[in-house]
Amino acid sequence: MNHPIAFDLKKTRFSVAAIIILTLSLIFLQEGFTYYVSFQILALVTVGLLISRTSRALKTEKHFYIALLAFTYSLMVTSVVSPAVISSNSENAFLTFVGVMGYAVMIGCVPNLKIRRPSLVLQVLKTVSSATICTLFGILVVSESGLIPALNRDAMILKNSRLIDNFTDADALSTDIAFRALIEQAGRINLFYGEPSFLAIVLFTCLGCFMITSKIMENAGNGSAYLGIKPNTKGREAIILLGVLLLLYIESFSSIIYALIIIYFAFIKRKVSREKLVATIAILAVLTAAFLAFSYQYFLFRLTQTGSLSFLQRFGFMLDISLGDLLLGIKDEALVPEVGIHNGLFYIIAIAGVGGVLYLISLLYSVFSLSKPIKWQLFSVILVLSIMMQNGGVFSPNKVVLFSLILLPLACARTIFSRRHPRAIGGRQYE
């Protein structure tokens, strides 16, 4: 008997193509000819095709519609009264409103999808996330070794001038490299992402996706052969170890925080069998050594640093915002810093007030609820908040893709665990 959820990766051409395209798109997420002719759009289209091939409808709750209506109304008011608050670069307020709403709906709908082939989605995303981590690790090793001139650290920094979200020209980048050479200070690691923090959030998201998909597949496979999923933990610790080492080596404050979060949930919080106790202790020893060698001094510096530009960009403008602005949304564009709002969480509230708050609550409630079967509610919420807060561009193609890497597996969990235990999530079976 062929079950609708059964899946053989080797026999599915679409899955193989999706894995290759999505992996390459994640690695070159910031590359492209223009903003809309780029790898982020290719990644978004690939995710859309994966959803269309594996999903059949939405399983939405009332809170989703209420939140979306409130967000729509609040955003509409802001776009009429002060469109520059939503986007200072857009000359057409209506198109900006449509774009923001479109991406907001995409993000909100993903955790509400009814996935009819969850094992396919889980296998694809698990392979994509692990392949991205391993490939980025290999690229970093090559670039740091200096074996290939076109892939050394300075060359990687210079190519930032052509990234779709870049606002620095090649001359400024060359001047910065020359200055750093004089003071014998190496440029910061960013690979193909323009900044260390963006590289860090891609790695953190891939690690989160890999861990969540592995956890769901392990729990489902152990519980029912009907699901067509076989628990496979081979090499799992090695993939996570590579990802965490990368995060520690990047030497970004956010990357260090992400690494510590992964270490806690992957190696400290979990129950360790006696057979794996020695291996787990060895892994923690390696990660501790890596933290002391690569990240400790920088982490200590950032903790004690006053007037951090990164901190001010992400949180500073909140000091000038009143309670009324938070409730109704910012209507005075003079309150928005020249550099914009570098925190997606605050950006959502700034443009939509209470409507933004309800949208956030609805999204996070769905994430929390869908994570219950694998008992990683806090981890899943942290992942979503981290993607949101990485910068202000929360409603953009690349962010929709990153959100999908976390939200799609959780949507799969609804289908899988409702089949095993109809009352576990929502009290219904969805097939």
Secondary structure, 3 states (H helix, E strand, C coil): CCCCCCCCHHHCHHHHHHHHHHHHHHHCCCCECCCCCEHHHHHHHHHHHHHHHHEEEECCCHHHHHHHHHHHHHHHHHHHHCHHHHCCCCCCHHHHHHHHHHHHHHHHHHHHEEECCHHHHHHHHHHHHHHHHHHHHHHHHHHHHCCCHHHCHHHHHHHHHHCCCCCCCHHHHHHHHHHHHHCCCCCCCCCCCCCHHHHHHHHHHHHHHHHHHHHHHHHHHHHCHHHCCCCCCCCHHHHHHHHHHHHHHHCCHHHHHHHHHHHHHHHHCCCCCHHHHHHHHHHHHHHHHHHHHHHHHHHHHHHHCCCCHHHHHHHHHHHHCCHHHHHHCCCCHHHCCCCCCCCHHHHHHHHHCHHHHHHHHHHHHHHHHHCHHHCCHHHHHHHHHHHHHCCCCCCCHHHHHHHHHHHHHHHHHHHHHHHHCCCCCCCCCCC
